[in-house]
Amino acid sequence: MKTNKRFEGALTRSFGGLESIRVIDEETRTVELSFSSEEPITRWGDDEILSHKNGAVQLDRLNTTGCLLFNHNRDYVVGKIVSAAVKKKRGIATVEFDKDEASEVIFQKVKNGTLRGVSVGYRILSMDSRIVKINGRSKTIYTATLWEPTEISIVSVPADTSVGVGRSMAAEGYRPTNIVNHKIKINENILKLKEVSDK
């Protein structure tokens, strides 16, 4: 099942641990970091994967006007995105911290290893889904085949530090309507197939 509708609202995905912050250059105030991967996460009971195939990640916005935020707070800009690219199925970016006092505080905490979490805000533009059976139960795997990172954040509490990759919701209780409708349609199809097989 495939949908090409634009999904409303922003989602976030967070990284924790040593793999997120890679290279720190104190002189230029730049940091190389990972901001996304194809690691599946569970959202509303089903898995979501961000594709990193050629053309799947729309990086124009990050590379032209991208900001580095603290904890996804649009009023707490601590730097800019110097460059963003996809390498080895990961989103990689070089960011540069500003020199104002508030940005300096965050930069020092990143440099000292106090802040090691990175998170990306993104919008899903196109999504595919497939149903798999796990232990006799059906589970839907959603793959964002076209998505746009909107900002990168240094975060104090990554969503999942045990595996280094996780995602959190941009707003409490946020459920993109198109994804919910997509899941309802899949469930209706499963019921129809069951009714046919029971006859």
GICORSUL-V937272 format. One line per field, one symbol per residue. burial: # if it has 9 or more other ideal C-beta (glycine too) atoms within 8 Angstrom, else .. A space follows every 50 residues. Layout:
BEGIN
burial = ???
END
This chain:
BEGIN
burial = #.....#.#.#######..###.#....#########...#.#..##### ##...####.###..#######...######..#.#...#########.. ..##.##.##....###############.#.......############ #####..####..#######...#.#.###.##.##..##.........
END
